[in-house]
Amino acid sequence: MAVRIEIGPELVTAYLGGEIDHHSAQLMRREIDHTLLVDKPPALVLDFKDVTFMDSSGIGLVMGRYRLMQELGGEVRVTNVSSHIRKVMRLSGLDKLAVLSK
């Protein structure tokens, strides 16, 4: 699977990997959303360290988790973003919704 989830007391971390396209993003969304709805953490960390490619589906993945975390009263952090993917995220305005860090 392209996502591994760790559940902690203060946050849920989703380690994403491989290519994020329409098909893989859909599977990632289901697994992440299920965890968020069950555990209702105050923060979600999306770790992009092992992501090799991302199309607009990756933007949608982050935006949808942002909306869900807003409904749950939490926040989204995006970590380990490569310079190429960071540029795409900034152009789409994701840096205004989530904290982006290296």
PyMOL commands that set and color helices and strands:
alter all, ss='L'
color gray80, all
select helices_A, chain A and resi 22-39+56-71+83-92+94-96
alter helices_A, ss='H'
color red, helices_A
select strands_A, chain A and resi 3-7+12-20+43-54+75-79+99-100
alter strands_A, ss='S'
color yellow, strands_A
deselect
rebuild
show_as cartoon
